[in-house]
Amino acid sequence: MERRALVHVPAAAAGQRLPLLVGLHGAGAKFFPRYSGFSVLADSEGFIAVYPNPIEHEGRRTRWNIGNHRAGGAPNDVQFISDLLEHMEGLLCVDTSRVYAAGVSNGGEMAALAACALSTRFAAIGSIAGGYYQELPPCHPANPVSVVEVHGTEDRTVPYDGSPPGRAGAVRPWVASWRRHDGCHGVPAVSRIAPRVERYEWGHCAEGAAVEHIEIFGGGHQLPGGLPPDRGQASTVSVTWLVWSFLREHRQAAPSADAALRAQRGA
């Protein structure tokens, strides 16, 4: 089937190997490049931004296919992202050690799935207001992947604590699972980075990986700092900047022979 993506290359890119960010929009939200501000940031920070689009299936609006990505007949969005990376790396001058994904809502779920299924491709991912309770399949990453998660405590679409049962969210268990995947140990460094915004950082992880959680007290189902602003609590931070400032610090470690074998078995 035909798939599409919008590519933004910074003007001063000629002759340089640049990081690549895959921007993943939420269900039905095709205005993500403008809303997220990643293209503006790409120009100032010097990275390529690519915005793939999911397709409608089973009569549902365009959303990433998370839970049944291997099902026959359904769009395999994991394979799509993998193929897109191959295409971009063949088309442009990409620093393959600095490939990232960041998404909002359903796009955050897709970033979380990509971190598990494509851990040998992504150095780090960011999930904003994603859901982790119900749809995501078991996660078996072959390589450590650095992860930053951002969530509002009053998110009614994907509740922070994942309740009532059957609702997405469950932020802290998902963050804890990535601390285990990445071999992190010790207590987090906790800091208040803005009014109503607290950051938890775990930096003692395998192969230079890190896990970070940004908790927005009173925040709803939002991309804080998005344009136009979402309804609800006024933002005191630019989450686009916070996520990018985390991602840009990480590089993909060269996979070991064991990691490559695990990746092949999981493919």
PASEBA-1860 file (N, C-alpha, C; in nm, 3 decimals):
! residues 267
1> MERRALVH> 0.084/-0.119/0.000/0.000/0.000/0.000/0.087/0.124/0.000 ~ 0.034/0.232/-0.051/0.109/0.357/-0.058/0.108/0.427/0.076 ~ 0.223/0.472/0.119/0.235/0.546/0.246/0.303/0.679/0.218 ~ 0.274/0.776/0.303/0.324/0.912/0.281/0.391/0.968/0.406 ~ 0.485/1.061/0.384/0.551/1.131/0.493/0.594/1.269/0.443 ~ 0.588/1.366/0.530/0.636/1.500/0.501/0.776/1.515/0.558 ~ 0.869/1.565/0.478/1.010/1.576/0.521/1.050/1.723/0.528 ~ 1.113/1.761/0.638/1.165/1.896/0.655/1.316/1.888/0.676
9> VPAAAAGQ> 1.390/1.948/0.584/1.537/1.949/0.592/1.582/2.092/0.617 ~ 1.663/2.117/0.720/1.708/2.254/0.745/1.791/2.308/0.629 ~ 1.781/2.438/0.607/1.843/2.500/0.489/1.995/2.486/0.490 ~ 2.056/2.483/0.605/2.203/2.479/0.614/2.255/2.337/0.627 ~ 2.187/2.241/0.562/2.220/2.101/0.584/2.326/2.045/0.490 ~ 2.361/2.114/0.383/2.445/2.056/0.279/2.578/2.006/0.336 ~ 2.612/1.880/0.302/2.743/1.824/0.337/2.759/1.780/0.480 ~ 2.651/1.779/0.558/2.661/1.740/0.698/2.574/1.618/0.725
17> RLPLLVGL> 2.623/1.529/0.810/2.538/1.420/0.858/2.455/1.476/0.975 ~ 2.324/1.469/0.959/2.235/1.532/1.056/2.154/1.428/1.133 ~ 2.120/1.460/1.258/2.024/1.376/1.331/1.890/1.375/1.258 ~ 1.812/1.271/1.282/1.680/1.256/1.222/1.577/1.235/1.332 ~ 1.471/1.315/1.328/1.361/1.302/1.424/1.235/1.259/1.348 ~ 1.174/1.150/1.391/1.045/1.106/1.337/0.936/1.163/1.428 ~ 0.853/1.253/1.374/0.747/1.316/1.451/0.615/1.244/1.426 ~ 0.551/1.197/1.533/0.434/1.111/1.523/0.312/1.181/1.582
25> HGAGAKFF> 0.217/1.215/1.496/0.101/1.290/1.544/-0.002/1.198/1.609 ~ -0.094/1.259/1.682/-0.203/1.186/1.745/-0.309/1.147/1.645 ~ -0.410/1.073/1.691/-0.515/1.022/1.603/-0.585/1.137/1.531 ~ -0.582/1.132/1.398/-0.652/1.230/1.317/-0.589/1.368/1.310 ~ -0.476/1.389/1.378/-0.418/1.524/1.389/-0.310/1.544/1.283 ~ -0.349/1.587/1.164/-0.255/1.599/1.053/-0.179/1.732/1.051 ~ -0.202/1.816/1.152/-0.136/1.947/1.156/-0.013/1.944/1.245 ~ 0.044/1.827/1.269/0.149/1.811/1.368/0.274/1.896/1.343
33> PRYSGFSV> 0.323/1.911/1.218/0.445/1.993/1.201/0.429/2.134/1.257 ~ 0.318/2.199/1.228/0.296/2.335/1.280/0.269/2.332/1.431 ~ 0.185/2.242/1.473/0.144/2.231/1.613/0.262/2.202/1.706 ~ 0.345/2.108/1.665/0.456/2.067/1.751/0.570/2.167/1.755 ~ 0.593/2.237/1.644/0.706/2.328/1.637/0.839/2.260/1.610 ~ 0.837/2.130/1.577/0.963/2.060/1.556/1.038/2.110/1.432 ~ 0.965/2.155/1.329/1.034/2.204/1.209/1.109/2.334/1.237 ~ 1.048/2.423/1.315/1.116/2.547/1.355/1.241/2.513/1.434
41> LADSEGFI> 1.228/2.417/1.525/1.343/2.376/1.606/1.449/2.308/1.520 ~ 1.405/2.232/1.419/1.500/2.165/1.329/1.589/2.266/1.259 ~ 1.533/2.381/1.220/1.613/2.484/1.153/1.718/2.544/1.245 ~ 1.683/2.564/1.371/1.778/2.626/1.464/1.877/2.525/1.522 ~ 1.834/2.399/1.537/1.917/2.297/1.600/1.991/2.209/1.499 ~ 1.950/2.213/1.373/2.020/2.137/1.271/1.989/1.989/1.270 ~ 1.860/1.954/1.259/1.824/1.814/1.241/1.714/1.803/1.136 ~ 1.699/1.683/1.080/1.595/1.655/0.983/1.471/1.610/1.058
49> AVYPNPIE> 1.355/1.663/1.022/1.229/1.619/1.081/1.146/1.553/0.972 ~ 1.095/1.434/1.001/1.009/1.364/0.906/0.880/1.328/0.978 ~ 0.768/1.353/0.911/0.636/1.335/0.972/0.558/1.232/0.890 ~ 0.563/1.105/0.928/0.487/1.004/0.857/0.338/1.012/0.892 ~ 0.255/0.960/0.804/0.111/0.958/0.825/0.061/0.815/0.833 ~ -0.021/0.785/0.936/-0.090/0.656/0.936/-0.204/0.660/0.836 ~ -0.269/0.547/0.818/-0.382/0.542/0.726/-0.504/0.489/0.799 ~ -0.621/0.522/0.744/-0.746/0.475/0.804/-0.761/0.325/0.780
57> HEGRRTRW> -0.803/0.253/0.885/-0.830/0.112/0.868/-0.945/0.073/0.961 ~ -1.021/-0.026/0.919/-1.137/-0.075/0.994/-1.234/0.038/1.026 ~ -1.243/0.136/0.932/-1.337/0.245/0.951/-1.300/0.345/1.057 ~ -1.180/0.336/1.111/-1.138/0.427/1.217/-1.061/0.543/1.155 ~ -1.065/0.658/1.221/-0.990/0.772/1.170/-0.841/0.741/1.171 ~ -0.764/0.819/1.098/-0.622/0.789/1.084/-0.554/0.788/1.220 ~ -0.509/0.672/1.258/-0.439/0.656/1.386/-0.336/0.545/1.368 ~ -0.235/0.548/1.453/-0.130/0.447/1.446/-0.184/0.313/1.493
65> NIGNHRAG> -0.149/0.209/1.423/-0.194/0.073/1.453/-0.099/0.014/1.556 ~ -0.141/0.010/1.680/-0.052/-0.028/1.790/-0.066/-0.175/1.828 ~ -0.185/-0.214/1.868/-0.201/-0.344/1.933/-0.195/-0.463/1.840 ~ -0.235/-0.446/1.712/-0.236/-0.560/1.620/-0.150/-0.531/1.499 ~ -0.027/-0.480/1.525/0.056/-0.438/1.413/0.107/-0.555/1.329 ~ 0.092/-0.679/1.378/0.132/-0.795/1.299/0.012/-0.865/1.234 ~ -0.110/-0.815/1.259/-0.229/-0.882/1.208/-0.238/-0.871/1.056 ~ -0.283/-0.981/0.992/-0.297/-0.980/0.848/-0.402/-0.881/0.803
73> GAPNDVQF> -0.367/-0.801/0.701/-0.461/-0.704/0.646/-0.455/-0.568/0.712 ~ -0.411/-0.560/0.835/-0.399/-0.431/0.904/-0.268/-0.365/0.864 ~ -0.265/-0.231/0.859/-0.139/-0.164/0.826/-0.033/-0.192/0.932 ~ 0.082/-0.238/0.890/0.192/-0.267/0.982/0.276/-0.141/0.996 ~ 0.243/-0.060/1.097/0.310/0.069/1.111/0.452/0.056/1.164 ~ 0.484/-0.053/1.233/0.623/-0.077/1.272/0.708/-0.097/1.146 ~ 0.658/-0.178/1.052/0.731/-0.199/0.928/0.740/-0.070/0.848 ~ 0.632/0.008/0.848/0.632/0.137/0.778/0.742/0.228/0.833
81> ISDLLEHM> 0.752/0.241/0.964/0.856/0.326/1.023/0.994/0.274/0.989 ~ 1.012/0.141/0.994/1.141/0.082/0.959/1.177/0.111/0.813 ~ 1.079/0.092/0.723/1.104/0.120/0.582/1.132/0.268/0.558 ~ 1.061/0.353/0.631/1.082/0.498/0.618/1.224/0.535/0.659 ~ 1.274/0.476/0.767/1.411/0.504/0.809/1.510/0.461/0.701 ~ 1.490/0.344/0.643/1.577/0.298/0.535/1.574/0.397/0.419 ~ 1.454/0.443/0.383/1.440/0.537/0.272/1.511/0.668/0.302 ~ 1.491/0.721/0.422/1.551/0.849/0.458/1.703/0.839/0.463
89> EGLLCVDT> 1.754/0.729/0.515/1.899/0.712/0.525/1.963/0.694/0.387 ~ 1.885/0.645/0.290/1.935/0.635/0.154/1.920/0.764/0.076 ~ 1.826/0.848/0.116/1.794/0.970/0.042/1.874/1.090/0.092 ~ 1.896/1.098/0.224/1.958/1.215/0.285/2.081/1.175/0.365 ~ 2.155/1.275/0.406/2.279/1.253/0.481/2.245/1.246/0.631 ~ 2.209/1.126/0.677/2.159/1.105/0.812/2.269/1.048/0.901 ~ 2.280/1.100/1.022/2.366/1.042/1.124/2.287/0.927/1.188 ~ 2.317/0.805/1.146/2.236/0.691/1.189/2.250/0.658/1.337
97> SRVYAAGV> 2.347/0.718/1.404/2.359/0.698/1.548/2.270/0.794/1.626 ~ 2.208/0.890/1.555/2.125/0.990/1.621/1.988/0.997/1.552 ~ 1.916/0.886/1.560/1.781/0.877/1.506/1.684/0.870/1.623 ~ 1.581/0.954/1.621/1.490/0.970/1.734/1.346/0.964/1.687 ~ 1.255/0.941/1.783/1.112/0.950/1.756/1.048/1.026/1.871 ~ 0.946/1.106/1.838/0.870/1.177/1.941/0.726/1.187/1.893 ~ 0.633/1.157/1.983/0.493/1.160/1.945/0.404/1.205/2.058 ~ 0.282/1.245/2.021/0.183/1.294/2.115/0.060/1.203/2.109
105> SNGGEMAA> 0.007/1.167/2.225/-0.115/1.088/2.235/-0.096/0.954/2.164 ~ -0.177/0.922/2.064/-0.159/0.798/1.989/-0.020/0.792/1.925 ~ 0.036/0.908/1.890/0.174/0.913/1.840/0.275/0.880/1.947 ~ 0.244/0.915/2.073/0.329/0.875/2.184/0.330/0.725/2.203 ~ 0.213/0.662/2.186/0.206/0.516/2.190/0.292/0.455/2.080 ~ 0.286/0.516/1.960/0.363/0.463/1.848/0.512/0.477/1.876 ~ 0.553/0.588/1.936/0.694/0.605/1.973/0.735/0.498/2.074 ~ 0.646/0.469/2.170/0.676/0.365/2.269/0.690/0.229/2.203
113> LAACALST> 0.602/0.199/2.107/0.612/0.072/2.035/0.740/0.066/1.953 ~ 0.775/0.176/1.887/0.896/0.179/1.806/1.020/0.156/1.891 ~ 1.020/0.210/2.013/1.135/0.189/2.102/1.155/0.041/2.132 ~ 1.045/-0.033/2.144/1.055/-0.176/2.171/1.093/-0.254/2.046 ~ 1.021/-0.229/1.937/1.033/-0.312/1.817/1.152/-0.273/1.730 ~ 1.199/-0.149/1.742/1.308/-0.099/1.657/1.420/-0.041/1.743 ~ 1.452/-0.112/1.849/1.551/-0.059/1.945/1.691/-0.052/1.886 ~ 1.718/-0.125/1.778/1.850/-0.114/1.715/1.857/0.003/1.618
121> RFAAIGSI> 1.746/0.076/1.599/1.744/0.190/1.508/1.735/0.323/1.581 ~ 1.666/0.326/1.693/1.643/0.452/1.764/1.736/0.466/1.884 ~ 1.799/0.582/1.894/1.883/0.612/2.011/1.798/0.654/2.129 ~ 1.688/0.725/2.103/1.603/0.776/2.211/1.466/0.809/2.154 ~ 1.365/0.805/2.241/1.230/0.842/2.199/1.167/0.930/2.308 ~ 1.068/1.009/2.265/0.990/1.089/2.359/0.843/1.061/2.339 ~ 0.771/1.037/2.448/0.627/1.015/2.443/0.558/1.120/2.527 ~ 0.463/1.191/2.466/0.390/1.298/2.533/0.243/1.260/2.539
129> AGGYYQEL> 0.189/1.247/2.659/0.047/1.213/2.678/0.011/1.082/2.610 ~ 0.102/0.987/2.609/0.077/0.858/2.548/0.002/0.765/2.642 ~ -0.051/0.656/2.584/-0.119/0.555/2.664/-0.041/0.426/2.663 ~ -0.027/0.362/2.780/0.061/0.246/2.792/-0.006/0.126/2.858 ~ -0.134/0.138/2.890/-0.195/0.035/2.974/-0.244/-0.085/2.895 ~ -0.307/-0.062/2.779/-0.386/-0.167/2.719/-0.333/-0.217/2.585 ~ -0.302/-0.126/2.492/-0.276/-0.167/2.355/-0.134/-0.219/2.332 ~ -0.036/-0.165/2.402/0.102/-0.199/2.371/0.131/-0.347/2.395
137> PPCHPANP> 0.194/-0.414/2.298/0.230/-0.555/2.317/0.350/-0.566/2.412 ~ 0.385/-0.688/2.456/0.503/-0.707/2.540/0.627/-0.648/2.473 ~ 0.713/-0.590/2.555/0.829/-0.517/2.504/0.957/-0.596/2.531 ~ 1.034/-0.621/2.424/1.160/-0.695/2.436/1.267/-0.626/2.354 ~ 1.314/-0.508/2.398/1.414/-0.436/2.319/1.547/-0.509/2.318 ~ 1.612/-0.510/2.201/1.743/-0.573/2.189/1.853/-0.483/2.241 ~ 1.833/-0.351/2.235/1.931/-0.252/2.279/1.867/-0.158/2.380 ~ 1.947/-0.096/2.468/1.892/0.012/2.549/1.847/0.128/2.461
145> VSVVEVHG> 1.736/0.189/2.495/1.685/0.309/2.427/1.653/0.412/2.534 ~ 1.707/0.531/2.522/1.676/0.636/2.618/1.533/0.685/2.595 ~ 1.464/0.714/2.705/1.321/0.745/2.698/1.290/0.866/2.785 ~ 1.212/0.959/2.730/1.155/1.068/2.809/1.004/1.063/2.792 ~ 0.932/1.067/2.904/0.786/1.063/2.904/0.734/1.189/2.970 ~ 0.632/1.252/2.908/0.572/1.376/2.959/0.423/1.353/2.974 ~ 0.368/1.389/3.091/0.226/1.361/3.113/0.168/1.458/3.215 ~ 0.043/1.499/3.189/-0.032/1.580/3.284/-0.109/1.493/3.382
153> TEDRTVPY> -0.111/1.534/3.507/-0.177/1.453/3.610/-0.329/1.454/3.599 ~ -0.385/1.551/3.524/-0.531/1.559/3.507/-0.572/1.523/3.364 ~ -0.494/1.442/3.298/-0.528/1.396/3.163/-0.650/1.304/3.172 ~ -0.762/1.343/3.109/-0.884/1.263/3.114/-0.894/1.165/2.997 ~ -0.813/1.184/2.894/-0.817/1.094/2.778/-0.733/0.970/2.803 ~ -0.611/0.988/2.849/-0.526/0.876/2.893/-0.481/0.908/3.036 ~ -0.562/0.869/3.133/-0.536/0.910/3.272/-0.397/0.869/3.320 ~ -0.339/0.957/3.396/-0.203/0.941/3.445/-0.184/0.807/3.516
161> DGSPPGRA> -0.281/0.767/3.601/-0.264/0.643/3.676/-0.325/0.522/3.607 ~ -0.384/0.541/3.488/-0.438/0.429/3.413/-0.571/0.378/3.461 ~ -0.639/0.449/3.551/-0.767/0.405/3.602/-0.877/0.495/3.546 ~ -1.003/0.449/3.539/-1.047/0.315/3.579/-0.992/0.208/3.486 ~ -1.008/0.079/3.524/-0.952/-0.029/3.441/-0.999/-0.019/3.297 ~ -0.906/-0.045/3.205/-0.936/-0.038/3.063/-0.900/0.095/3.000 ~ -0.871/0.196/3.083/-0.829/0.325/3.029/-0.677/0.325/3.014 ~ -0.629/0.394/2.912/-0.485/0.400/2.890/-0.420/0.489/2.996
169> GAVRPWVA> -0.292/0.504/2.986/-0.218/0.584/3.083/-0.117/0.497/3.154 ~ -0.134/0.477/3.286/-0.042/0.396/3.365/0.102/0.441/3.343 ~ 0.125/0.570/3.369/0.253/0.632/3.336/0.367/0.574/3.419 ~ 0.352/0.573/3.550/0.465/0.531/3.635/0.505/0.385/3.611 ~ 0.409/0.291/3.595/0.453/0.154/3.562/0.529/0.145/3.430 ~ 0.486/0.225/3.331/0.556/0.220/3.202/0.698/0.277/3.215 ~ 0.712/0.388/3.286/0.846/0.444/3.308/0.932/0.344/3.385 ~ 0.873/0.278/3.484/0.948/0.177/3.560/0.993/0.062/3.471
177> SWRRHDGC> 0.908/0.025/3.374/0.948/-0.085/3.284/1.069/-0.046/3.202 ~ 1.079/0.081/3.162/1.197/0.123/3.084/1.321/0.136/3.170 ~ 1.303/0.164/3.297/1.420/0.160/3.386/1.476/0.018/3.392 ~ 1.387/-0.081/3.393/1.433/-0.220/3.392/1.497/-0.256/3.257 ~ 1.431/-0.218/3.147/1.487/-0.249/3.015/1.627/-0.190/2.998 ~ 1.645/-0.068/3.050/1.771/0.004/3.031/1.872/-0.020/3.143 ~ 1.837/-0.106/3.236/1.930/-0.140/3.343/1.963/-0.023/3.434 ~ 1.866/0.065/3.458/1.890/0.182/3.544/1.886/0.139/3.691
185> HGVPAVSR> 1.962/0.209/3.772/1.961/0.180/3.915/1.975/0.310/3.992 ~ 1.940/0.303/4.119/1.948/0.422/4.204/1.820/0.502/4.201 ~ 1.815/0.604/4.285/1.697/0.690/4.294/1.708/0.801/4.190 ~ 1.595/0.857/4.149/1.602/0.962/4.048/1.648/1.095/4.107 ~ 1.707/1.176/4.021/1.729/1.317/4.055/1.598/1.390/4.026 ~ 1.546/1.461/4.124/1.416/1.527/4.112/1.437/1.678/4.117 ~ 1.374/1.748/4.023/1.389/1.893/4.020/1.260/1.958/3.973 ~ 1.228/2.073/4.028/1.115/2.154/3.983/1.169/2.248/3.876
193> IAPRVERY> 1.130/2.224/3.749/1.191/2.298/3.638/1.107/2.417/3.594 ~ 0.984/2.426/3.640/0.895/2.538/3.607/0.777/2.528/3.702 ~ 0.696/2.633/3.713/0.576/2.620/3.795/0.491/2.501/3.751 ~ 0.457/2.415/3.843/0.371/2.297/3.822/0.437/2.189/3.736 ~ 0.568/2.194/3.719/0.638/2.095/3.636/0.756/2.037/3.713 ~ 0.757/1.904/3.728/0.864/1.837/3.800/0.928/1.732/3.710 ~ 1.062/1.723/3.717/1.136/1.629/3.634/1.204/1.525/3.722 ~ 1.194/1.397/3.678/1.259/1.284/3.744/1.359/1.226/3.644
201> EWGHCAEG> 1.484/1.214/3.683/1.590/1.170/3.592/1.664/1.050/3.650 ~ 1.672/0.944/3.570/1.754/0.828/3.603/1.867/0.822/3.502 ~ 1.988/0.844/3.547/2.102/0.851/3.455/2.199/0.736/3.467 ~ 2.183/0.650/3.568/2.275/0.538/3.586/2.217/0.415/3.517 ~ 2.229/0.412/3.384/2.167/0.307/3.303/2.272/0.246/3.210 ~ 2.236/0.136/3.148/2.330/0.063/3.062/2.366/0.142/2.938 ~ 2.492/0.134/2.898/2.543/0.189/2.772/2.507/0.337/2.752 ~ 2.509/0.412/2.861/2.486/0.556/2.852/2.341/0.596/2.834
209> AAVEHIEI> 2.248/0.502/2.845/2.107/0.535/2.831/2.058/0.614/2.953 ~ 1.942/0.675/2.939/1.880/0.750/3.047/1.729/0.740/3.034 ~ 1.662/0.753/3.146/1.515/0.756/3.150/1.474/0.881/3.225 ~ 1.374/0.950/3.171/1.329/1.076/3.231/1.176/1.083/3.225 ~ 1.119/1.134/3.332/0.974/1.157/3.335/0.949/1.301/3.377 ~ 0.864/1.370/3.300/0.826/1.508/3.330/0.678/1.509/3.367 ~ 0.649/1.540/3.490/0.513/1.539/3.544/0.460/1.682/3.549 ~ 0.344/1.703/3.485/0.284/1.836/3.480/0.160/1.835/3.570
217> FGGGHQLP> 0.172/1.896/3.685/0.065/1.893/3.785/-0.055/1.974/3.735 ~ -0.170/1.906/3.727/-0.290/1.972/3.678/-0.303/1.976/3.528 ~ -0.204/1.925/3.456/-0.206/1.928/3.309/-0.303/1.828/3.252 ~ -0.364/1.862/3.139/-0.460/1.775/3.072/-0.396/1.700/2.956 ~ -0.480/1.660/2.861/-0.434/1.588/2.742/-0.382/1.692/2.643 ~ -0.257/1.729/2.660/-0.202/1.846/2.592/-0.059/1.821/2.545 ~ -0.018/1.905/2.449/0.124/1.926/2.420/0.156/2.065/2.473 ~ 0.205/2.076/2.595/0.232/2.209/2.650/0.330/2.287/2.563
225> GGLPPDRG> 0.288/2.405/2.523/0.369/2.487/2.433/0.333/2.469/2.288 ~ 0.237/2.380/2.256/0.195/2.359/2.118/0.123/2.481/2.062 ~ 0.123/2.492/1.929/0.058/2.605/1.860/-0.042/2.553/1.757 ~ -0.170/2.593/1.767/-0.227/2.678/1.871/-0.232/2.604/2.004 ~ -0.238/2.677/2.116/-0.241/2.611/2.247/-0.363/2.520/2.261 ~ -0.344/2.409/2.331/-0.457/2.321/2.363/-0.545/2.386/2.470 ~ -0.665/2.333/2.479/-0.752/2.376/2.588/-0.694/2.332/2.722 ~ -0.737/2.398/2.827/-0.695/2.357/2.960/-0.589/2.447/3.018
233> QASTVSVT> -0.517/2.394/3.113/-0.419/2.470/3.189/-0.315/2.534/3.098 ~ -0.287/2.661/3.123/-0.185/2.732/3.046/-0.048/2.669/3.071 ~ 0.031/2.661/2.964/0.161/2.598/2.973/0.264/2.690/3.038 ~ 0.351/2.630/3.119/0.465/2.704/3.174/0.597/2.658/3.113 ~ 0.592/2.561/3.020/0.712/2.509/2.954/0.681/2.482/2.807 ~ 0.786/2.473/2.727/0.775/2.421/2.591/0.820/2.276/2.593 ~ 0.725/2.184/2.583/0.759/2.042/2.588/0.838/2.000/2.464 ~ 0.810/2.061/2.350/0.889/2.031/2.230/1.037/2.054/2.258
241> WLVWSFLR> 1.069/2.166/2.319/1.209/2.194/2.352/1.263/2.098/2.457 ~ 1.183/2.069/2.561/1.230/1.978/2.666/1.260/1.839/2.608 ~ 1.171/1.791/2.522/1.192/1.659/2.462/1.316/1.659/2.373 ~ 1.329/1.760/2.286/1.446/1.763/2.199/1.575/1.777/2.279 ~ 1.576/1.858/2.383/1.699/1.876/2.462/1.740/1.746/2.529 ~ 1.645/1.656/2.555/1.678/1.522/2.606/1.729/1.433/2.492 ~ 1.654/1.428/2.383/1.689/1.337/2.273/1.829/1.364/2.220 ~ 1.863/1.489/2.199/1.988/1.524/2.130/2.113/1.481/2.206
249> EHRQAAPS> 2.099/1.446/2.333/2.214/1.404/2.413/2.249/1.257/2.395 ~ 2.170/1.183/2.318/2.188/1.037/2.314/2.222/0.988/2.174 ~ 2.307/0.886/2.171/2.347/0.821/2.047/2.318/0.671/2.057 ~ 2.292/0.612/1.942/2.268/0.468/1.935/2.398/0.393/1.953 ~ 2.401/0.305/2.052/2.519/0.220/2.071/2.522/0.114/1.961 ~ 2.641/0.078/1.917/2.654/-0.028/1.817/2.603/-0.158/1.878 ~ 2.508/-0.227/1.812/2.453/-0.349/1.871/2.558/-0.460/1.878 ~ 2.554/-0.532/1.989/2.641/-0.648/2.002/2.586/-0.762/1.916
257> ADAALRAQ> 2.666/-0.868/1.901/2.620/-0.985/1.825/2.496/-1.046/1.889 ~ 2.494/-1.052/2.024/2.377/-1.106/2.094/2.254/-1.020/2.070 ~ 2.272/-0.886/2.072/2.160/-0.796/2.049/2.106/-0.811/1.908 ~ 2.197/-0.825/1.811/2.153/-0.842/1.673/2.073/-0.970/1.657 ~ 2.117/-1.078/1.725/2.047/-1.205/1.717/1.908/-1.194/1.780 ~ 1.900/-1.124/1.895/1.770/-1.106/1.960/1.678/-1.024/1.869 ~ 1.732/-0.925/1.803/1.650/-0.843/1.713/1.595/-0.927/1.598 ~ 1.679/-1.017/1.542/1.634/-1.102/1.433/1.524/-1.196/1.479
265> RGA> 1.539/-1.251/1.599/1.438/-1.343/1.651/1.306/-1.272/1.678 ~ 1.315/-1.143/1.715/1.193/-1.068/1.745/1.128/-1.009/1.625 ~ 1.195/-1.013/1.508/1.142/-0.950/1.386/1.023/-1.028/1.332
END
